[in-house]
Amino acid sequence: MDYDHIRARLRLLTTEQGGRRTPITSGYRSHWAFPPDHHPDRHDGPVTLDAVRTLAPGEEAMVRLHPLVPDLWPPLIPGLRLTMYEGARVVGFAEVVEVVPATR
């Protein structure tokens, strides 16, 4: 499937849980991992925040994920949980709400 973007509910871990110390803004680029039985690799995807300007550690918001190379991302379905990485560190989790196909 060719994605335009993925709508998801993103929750950042708190600093005490090992997450970031500072908020993220739209354009933040992280690595995304999929459940191991679904796809073992990690792929880049910038985040666009919906309805908020920043997302601080411990907070949750709706976001749009923009796969940099959509062909490398596995098929995604609503309800699938993605893990957000910053280097080797887990900094958040996102639940897929909607997969928006690319328009041609």
C-alpha positions as CSV (number, residue, x, y, z in Angstrom):
1,M,0.0,0.0,0.0
2,D,1.2,3.5,-0.8
3,Y,0.6,5.7,2.3
4,D,0.2,9.5,2.3
5,H,0.3,9.4,6.1
6,I,-0.9,7.5,9.1
7,R,-3.1,9.0,11.7
8,A,-2.2,7.8,15.2
9,R,-2.6,8.5,18.9
10,L,0.9,9.1,20.2
11,R,1.9,8.9,23.9
12,L,5.4,10.0,24.9
13,L,7.0,8.3,27.9
14,T,7.8,10.4,30.9
15,T,11.4,11.3,31.6
16,E,11.2,9.0,34.6
17,Q,10.2,6.1,32.3
18,G,13.3,6.7,30.2
19,G,11.7,9.0,27.7
20,R,12.7,12.4,26.4
21,R,13.5,15.4,28.6
22,T,12.1,18.0,26.2
23,P,8.9,18.3,24.2
24,I,8.6,17.5,20.5
25,T,7.1,19.7,17.7
26,S,5.8,19.0,14.3
27,G,8.6,17.9,12.0
28,Y,10.2,15.8,14.7
29,R,11.8,12.7,13.0
30,S,12.1,9.5,14.9
31,H,12.4,5.8,14.2
32,W,9.4,3.6,14.2
33,A,9.3,-0.1,15.0
34,F,6.5,-2.5,14.3
35,P,5.5,-5.6,16.4
36,P,8.2,-8.2,15.8
37,D,5.8,-10.7,14.3
38,H,4.6,-8.0,12.0
39,H,7.9,-6.6,10.7
40,P,11.3,-6.7,12.5
41,D,12.8,-3.4,11.1
42,R,12.7,0.2,12.1
43,H,11.9,3.0,9.7
44,D,12.0,6.8,9.8
45,G,8.9,8.9,9.8
46,P,8.5,12.5,10.7
47,V,5.6,13.5,13.0
48,T,3.1,16.3,12.5
49,L,1.2,17.2,15.6
50,D,-2.6,17.7,15.3
51,A,-4.3,20.4,17.4
52,V,-1.3,21.0,19.7
53,R,2.0,23.0,19.1
54,T,4.2,20.8,21.3
55,L,3.9,17.4,23.0
56,A,5.8,17.0,26.3
57,P,7.0,13.8,27.9
58,G,4.1,12.0,29.5
59,E,1.5,13.7,27.2
60,E,-0.7,12.2,24.5
61,A,-2.0,13.7,21.2
62,M,-3.2,12.8,17.8
63,V,-0.5,12.9,15.1
64,R,0.2,12.2,11.5
65,L,3.2,10.0,10.7
66,H,4.8,10.5,7.3
67,P,6.9,7.5,6.3
68,L,10.0,8.6,4.5
69,V,10.1,5.5,2.3
70,P,6.5,4.2,2.4
71,D,7.4,1.1,0.4
72,L,9.6,-0.2,3.2
73,W,6.8,0.1,5.8
74,P,4.7,-3.0,6.3
75,P,0.9,-2.9,5.8
76,L,-0.6,-1.1,8.8
77,I,-4.1,-1.5,10.2
78,P,-6.1,0.5,12.8
79,G,-5.3,-0.7,16.3
80,L,-1.7,-1.7,15.5
81,R,0.8,-0.4,18.1
82,L,4.0,1.2,16.9
83,T,7.1,1.9,19.1
84,M,8.8,5.2,18.8
85,Y,12.6,5.2,19.1
86,E,15.2,7.9,19.5
87,G,18.4,6.0,18.8
88,A,18.3,2.8,20.9
89,R,15.9,4.4,23.4
90,V,12.1,3.9,23.4
91,V,10.5,7.3,23.9
92,G,6.8,6.6,23.0
93,F,4.1,4.5,21.6
94,A,1.6,5.2,18.9
95,E,-1.7,3.4,18.1
96,V,-2.7,3.5,14.4
97,V,-6.1,5.1,14.0
98,E,-6.3,5.5,10.2
99,V,-4.1,4.8,7.2
100,V,-4.6,7.5,4.6
101,P,-3.7,6.3,1.1
102,A,-1.7,8.4,-1.3
103,T,-3.7,10.2,-3.9
104,R,-2.5,9.8,-7.5
